[in-house]
């Protein structure tokens, strides 16, 4: 009899475990998180916004073990200086956000969260309280300025190629600007979106109507935090000569009369073979 009762109790325990509700995390990683669990999400930079998305329906648990509807994904507590925002209520995909301080130091941080049921429906799901851990690392954004020494003709664009890699779990926007060459205001700054976990290629153009050797400073500043900013000193020589104009034309022509289009198309082709 005791063995039978023990077997029944064990079966009930297994049933309750299998029917227990859990948080179905979809972003930035995919993982089913149970009550009290701590899940590692990866790296983010200081000041970056990390989105945590949970499916708004419980597939298991509740009064009859068939799940139910979650009401909200709540950010319970964050480290000092951080920001945390709850998801919208009753959303199919509940998206909460956490944002480290712009001056957050490198290190590992833990945030408390809670997925709460819609109590008005009397589903008896309970709540799923869990923790997420992230590493703050200001080196998640890395930069590679490919063209550091350029020679162009007067009025020709000196195009500097740039690669930006984002090794973190949060996307960012960087602003590219410069100092050292007088430029039109609408060309001084350029904003570029850098997706999480991706590398993008872009460029920045310098333009001058004066023959001179310049040493401008190229600046890359993320919107999230100045701690991840980058600067590179360049060497740009602007000359007025036919060979220099031919070499520079391959980077693009700014403003020329349409009657010269054929001519400049020809010298652009020649320019490709004079490197």
C-alpha positions as CSV (number, residue, x, y, z in Angstrom):
1,X,0.0,0.0,0.0
2,X,2.8,2.4,0.9
3,X,4.5,1.6,-2.4
4,X,1.3,2.3,-4.2
5,X,0.9,5.7,-2.4
6,X,4.5,6.6,-3.1
7,X,4.0,5.8,-6.8
8,X,0.9,7.9,-7.0
9,X,2.7,10.8,-5.2
10,X,5.6,10.5,-7.7
11,X,3.2,10.5,-10.6
12,X,1.4,13.6,-9.3
13,X,4.8,15.3,-8.9
14,X,5.8,14.5,-12.5
15,X,2.4,15.7,-13.7
16,X,2.8,19.0,-11.8
17,X,6.3,19.5,-13.2
18,X,5.3,18.8,-16.8
19,X,2.3,21.2,-16.5
20,X,4.2,23.9,-14.8
21,X,4.1,27.2,-16.7
22,X,7.4,28.7,-17.9
23,X,8.5,31.9,-19.7
24,X,9.1,31.2,-23.4
25,X,11.9,33.7,-24.1
26,X,12.2,34.5,-27.8
27,X,14.8,37.3,-27.9
28,X,17.7,38.0,-27.6
29,X,18.0,34.2,-27.2
30,X,15.5,31.3,-27.4
31,X,15.0,29.5,-24.1
32,X,12.2,28.2,-21.9
33,X,12.8,29.7,-18.4
34,X,11.3,28.2,-15.3
35,X,10.5,29.9,-12.0
36,X,13.6,31.0,-10.2
37,X,15.9,30.3,-13.1
38,X,18.8,32.5,-14.1
39,X,19.5,32.8,-17.8
40,X,22.5,34.4,-19.5
41,X,21.7,36.7,-22.4
42,X,25.2,37.7,-23.6
43,X,27.1,41.0,-24.0
44,X,25.9,44.5,-24.4
45,X,27.6,47.9,-24.4
46,X,27.1,50.6,-21.8
47,X,24.0,52.7,-22.6
48,X,22.7,50.2,-25.2
49,X,19.0,49.1,-25.1
50,X,18.4,45.4,-24.9
51,X,15.0,44.0,-25.8
52,X,13.7,40.9,-24.0
53,X,10.8,39.3,-25.8
54,X,8.6,36.6,-24.2
55,X,5.7,34.8,-25.9
56,X,2.4,36.1,-24.4
57,X,0.7,32.7,-24.2
58,X,1.5,29.9,-21.8
59,X,1.6,26.6,-23.5
60,X,1.4,24.6,-20.3
61,X,0.3,25.0,-16.7
62,X,-2.8,26.5,-15.3
63,X,-6.0,25.0,-14.0
64,X,-6.2,22.2,-16.6
65,X,-2.5,22.1,-17.6
66,X,-3.3,23.6,-21.0
67,X,-1.8,27.0,-20.5
68,X,-3.4,30.4,-20.7
69,X,-2.6,34.1,-21.2
70,X,0.1,36.2,-19.6
71,X,-0.7,39.7,-18.6
72,X,2.6,41.5,-18.5
73,X,6.4,41.0,-18.5
74,X,7.6,43.1,-15.6
75,X,11.2,44.4,-14.9
76,X,11.3,44.0,-11.1
77,X,14.7,45.4,-10.4
78,X,17.8,46.7,-12.2
79,X,21.3,47.8,-11.0
80,X,21.8,51.4,-9.8
81,X,21.7,53.9,-12.7
82,X,20.1,51.4,-15.1
83,X,16.7,51.8,-16.7
84,X,14.0,49.0,-17.1
85,X,10.7,49.2,-18.8
86,X,7.8,46.7,-18.6
87,X,6.2,45.2,-21.7
88,X,2.7,46.2,-22.9
89,X,-0.1,44.3,-21.3
90,X,-1.8,41.4,-23.0
91,X,0.6,41.5,-26.0
92,X,1.1,38.4,-28.1
93,X,4.8,39.1,-27.9
94,X,5.7,40.8,-24.7
95,X,8.8,43.0,-25.0
96,X,10.5,44.5,-22.0
97,X,13.6,46.6,-22.2
98,X,16.7,47.1,-20.0
99,X,19.3,49.8,-20.5
100,X,22.6,50.1,-18.7
101,X,23.9,53.4,-17.5
102,X,25.9,55.3,-20.2
103,X,28.9,55.1,-17.8
104,X,28.4,51.5,-16.7
105,X,31.6,49.7,-16.0
106,X,32.6,46.4,-17.6
107,X,31.3,43.5,-15.7
108,X,28.4,41.0,-15.1
109,X,25.0,42.3,-14.0
110,X,21.8,40.6,-13.0
111,X,18.2,41.9,-13.5
112,X,15.1,40.4,-11.8
113,X,12.0,39.9,-14.0
114,X,8.6,38.5,-13.5
115,X,6.0,37.1,-16.0
116,X,2.6,37.6,-14.5
117,X,-0.7,36.0,-15.3
118,X,-4.0,37.7,-16.1
119,X,-5.7,37.1,-12.7
120,X,-9.1,38.2,-14.0
121,X,-9.3,35.0,-16.1
122,X,-8.7,32.8,-13.0
123,X,-6.3,30.5,-15.0
124,X,-4.2,29.6,-12.0
125,X,-1.0,29.9,-14.0
126,X,0.9,31.6,-11.2
127,X,3.8,33.9,-12.0
128,X,7.2,33.0,-13.4
129,X,9.9,35.0,-11.5
130,X,13.3,34.7,-13.1
131,X,16.6,36.5,-13.6
132,X,18.6,37.6,-16.7
133,X,22.3,38.1,-16.6
134,X,24.3,40.2,-19.1
135,X,27.9,41.2,-19.5
136,X,28.6,44.9,-20.0
137,X,31.6,45.3,-22.3
138,X,32.5,48.6,-24.0
139,X,34.5,46.7,-26.7
140,X,31.4,45.1,-28.2
141,X,31.7,47.7,-31.0
142,X,34.9,47.5,-33.0
143,X,36.1,49.7,-35.9
144,X,38.4,49.3,-38.9
145,X,39.2,52.4,-40.9
146,X,40.5,51.0,-44.2
147,X,41.6,54.2,-46.1
148,X,43.9,56.3,-43.9
149,X,46.1,57.8,-46.7
150,X,44.3,59.3,-49.7
151,X,45.2,61.6,-52.6
152,X,42.5,63.3,-54.6
153,X,41.9,66.1,-57.0
154,X,40.4,69.5,-56.1
155,X,36.7,69.2,-55.6
156,X,36.8,65.4,-55.7
157,X,35.5,63.3,-52.8
158,X,38.0,61.5,-50.7
159,X,36.1,58.4,-49.7
160,X,37.2,56.7,-46.5
161,X,35.9,53.1,-46.2
162,X,35.0,52.0,-42.7
163,X,33.9,48.6,-41.2
164,X,32.0,48.5,-37.9
165,X,31.4,45.2,-36.1
166,X,28.9,44.7,-33.3
167,X,29.6,41.6,-31.2
168,X,26.8,42.3,-28.7
169,X,23.1,41.4,-28.3
170,X,21.9,45.0,-28.7
171,X,21.8,47.1,-31.9
172,X,23.2,50.6,-32.0
173,X,23.4,53.7,-34.1
174,X,26.8,55.5,-34.6
175,X,27.4,59.0,-35.8
176,X,30.4,59.5,-38.1
177,X,31.9,63.0,-38.2
178,X,35.2,64.8,-38.6
179,X,37.4,67.7,-37.7
180,X,40.2,69.4,-39.7
181,X,38.5,70.0,-43.1
182,X,35.9,72.7,-43.7
183,X,32.8,70.9,-45.0
184,X,29.2,71.8,-45.8
185,X,27.0,71.3,-42.8
186,X,24.8,68.7,-44.4
187,X,27.9,66.5,-45.2
188,X,29.7,66.8,-41.8
189,X,27.7,64.1,-40.0
190,X,26.5,60.7,-41.0
191,X,24.4,58.2,-39.0
192,X,24.7,54.5,-39.5
193,X,22.6,51.6,-38.0
194,X,24.7,48.7,-36.7
195,X,22.6,45.6,-36.0
196,X,23.3,43.3,-33.1
197,X,25.8,40.5,-34.0
198,X,26.6,42.0,-37.4
199,X,29.4,43.8,-39.3
200,X,28.5,46.6,-41.6
201,X,30.6,48.4,-44.3
202,X,30.1,52.1,-44.8
203,X,32.1,55.2,-45.9
204,X,32.7,58.8,-45.1
205,X,33.6,61.5,-47.7
206,X,35.8,64.5,-47.3
207,X,35.6,67.3,-50.0
208,X,37.9,70.3,-50.4
209,X,38.2,72.9,-53.1
210,X,41.7,73.9,-51.8
211,X,45.0,72.3,-52.7
212,X,46.5,71.3,-49.4
213,X,47.6,68.4,-47.2
214,X,45.1,67.7,-44.5
215,X,45.3,65.6,-41.4
216,X,41.6,65.4,-40.4
217,X,40.3,63.5,-37.4
218,X,37.6,60.9,-38.2
219,X,35.2,60.5,-35.2
220,X,32.8,57.6,-34.6
221,X,30.4,58.1,-31.7
222,X,27.7,55.6,-30.7
223,X,24.4,57.0,-29.7
224,X,24.4,54.7,-26.6
225,X,27.6,55.9,-24.9
226,X,30.7,58.0,-25.4
227,X,32.7,55.2,-23.7
228,X,32.6,53.3,-27.1
229,X,33.8,56.3,-29.2
230,X,36.7,56.0,-31.7
231,X,39.0,58.5,-33.4
232,X,41.4,58.0,-36.3
233,X,43.9,60.5,-37.7
234,X,43.9,60.5,-41.5
235,X,46.3,61.9,-44.2
236,X,44.5,63.4,-47.2
237,X,46.3,65.3,-49.9
238,X,44.3,67.5,-52.3
239,X,46.1,68.2,-55.6
240,X,45.1,69.8,-58.9
241,X,46.7,67.7,-61.7
242,X,45.4,65.4,-64.4
243,X,46.7,62.1,-63.0
244,X,45.3,63.0,-59.5
245,X,41.9,63.9,-61.0
246,X,41.8,60.7,-63.0
247,X,42.6,58.6,-59.9
248,X,40.1,60.5,-57.8
249,X,37.2,60.2,-60.4
250,X,36.8,56.5,-59.6
251,X,35.4,57.6,-56.2
252,X,32.6,59.5,-57.9
253,X,32.0,62.9,-59.6
254,X,30.3,65.7,-57.7
255,X,29.0,68.4,-60.1
256,X,30.1,68.6,-63.7
257,X,28.2,69.9,-66.8
258,X,26.3,67.1,-68.6
259,X,28.3,67.6,-71.7
260,X,31.4,66.3,-69.9
261,X,29.7,63.1,-68.7
262,X,31.2,61.0,-71.4
263,X,34.7,62.4,-70.9
264,X,34.7,61.8,-67.2
265,X,33.3,58.3,-67.6
266,X,36.3,57.6,-69.7
267,X,38.8,59.0,-67.3
268,X,37.1,57.2,-64.4
269,X,37.8,54.0,-66.3
270,X,41.4,55.0,-66.8
271,X,41.6,55.9,-63.1
272,X,40.9,52.3,-62.1
273,X,44.0,51.2,-63.9
274,X,46.4,53.9,-62.6
275,X,46.5,52.7,-58.9
